[in-house]
Amino acid sequence: MRCFAAFLIALATTGARADPVTFRVHDRLDPNEIEETTSLYIDRQLVRTIHLDADHPYDVVSVTSSPGSTPSYALCGTVTIRSRETGRPETHEVDGSGTLTDVAGRDFDAVTAQDFTLFFLTDITEGRPPAEIRINHTRSCAKPVS
């Protein structure tokens, strides 16, 4: 009986670890974009740098996270568009961040707004209500030092 009790205590203290969960981040070249280079950070760790252009207009990144976590994200990089006024290429710095919830099995899309000055994730998961996403309205990416 003591051995069984010791086994139960050991099992309870080590605990069964829950399997990690995955989610995906999609990025598509906007019709107004010439190219885009974006680094995706999850919980301050670089997951991947995505480069999109006419030959590679779409990418998806699979991310692993702890169950029940609310990972923070940052999207840092540049977007080159063709100016509507002059027709010339112009490059915009992109810098967006926030916190994701209920990420298990979800699909998030990287989108821009306000003339490529806002960059954030939105939940595009089919068949489920959208997860809450808290968007930070301050800069999150470090400026390059030259």
N, C-alpha and C positions, 0 to 999 in steps of 0.2 A: 504494500500500500504506500509506503514511503517513497519507493521508486516511482510509482505512478504519480504521486503528488509532486515530486521533484520534476518529473517530465512535464507536467502541466504548468508548473511555475516557469520552467525554462522556455516552454512554448509561448507562454503569455509575455514574457519579458523580451524575447527576441522578436516576436510578432511576425506574422506573415506579411511580407512586403507586397504592396499592390504593384501590379505591372504598370510600367509607364504608359502614357497615352500619347497619341500622335494627332497632329493637325497639319493642315497644308496652307501655305501662303502662295497665292497666284499673283503674277504680275504680267500685264499685257501692255504692249506698245500702243499708246493712244494714237488715233489717226493724225493728230497734229504733231506728234513726236518724230524726230529723226532718229534719235538714239537715247538710251537711258542706262545709267550705271547706278545701281542701288545696293548698298550693304544692309543686310537684314540682321539686326541684333535681337536676341531674346535673352532677357535677364542679364543684359550687359555683355553677353558673349556673342561674338561674330558667328553667325550660323552659315552665311554664304553671301557672296557678292554676285549679283545678277547683272548681266549685260544684255540689253535688248537692242535690236536694230532691225532693218528690213529683212535680213536673212534669218533672224532669230527673234520673232516678235512676241514670244510667249515663253514663260518659264513657271515652274511650280517647285516649291521647296517644301519638303516634308520635315516637320519639327517634332522632336520627342520632348515630353514634359512630364512632370510628376502629376499623378492623379489629384484632382481637386485644387491644383495650383492656379494662381492668377498671374500668368507671366506678363512681364513688361516687354514692350517691343520698341525698337527704334528703326526708322528707315532713313538712311543717310546717303546722299549721293548727288548726282546731277542729271538733269533732263535737258536735251537739246531739241528745240522746236524750230519750226520755220515761222518767222514773224509774219503776222497777218498784214501788217502795214508795209514792210519793206521787202518781204519775201526772203530775207537773209536769215541764216541760222543764228539763234541766240540761245545761250545756255543759262539755265536756272539751277540754283542750288536747291535741293530738296532736303527737308528736315522735318520728320514727323515722328511722334511717339505716343504711346498710350499703354493701357493695361487691358488684357483680354480676360474673359471669364468663360467657364464651361467650355474649354477648348477641345475636349475629347471628340475625335472624329469630325471636327469642323473644317470648313473651307473658308479662308479669308482672302479678300481681294485687296491689293494695294491700289489705291485710287488717288487722283489729284483733284484739286478744286481751286477756285479763285485764281485762274490764270497760272496754274502750276506753282502756286505759292504755298498751298496746303497739301500735305501728303499723309495719308492715314490708311488704316485697315478697316474694312467693312465685312460683315459676315454674309457670305453668299451660300451657306449650307442649304441644300434643298430638303424639304420635308420636315424642317424643325423651325420653331420660332428663333429669330436672331438672338445671338448671345449679346449680353451687354458689353460694350467696349467703351472704356473711358479714354478720351483723347486729351493729351496734354496740349496746352496752347502756348507753351514756351519752347524755345530751341533746346534740342536734346543732343545734337551732334557737335562734336568738337570741330572748330574751324581748322583747316590745314595751316600749318606754320611754314612760311617760306624763308 
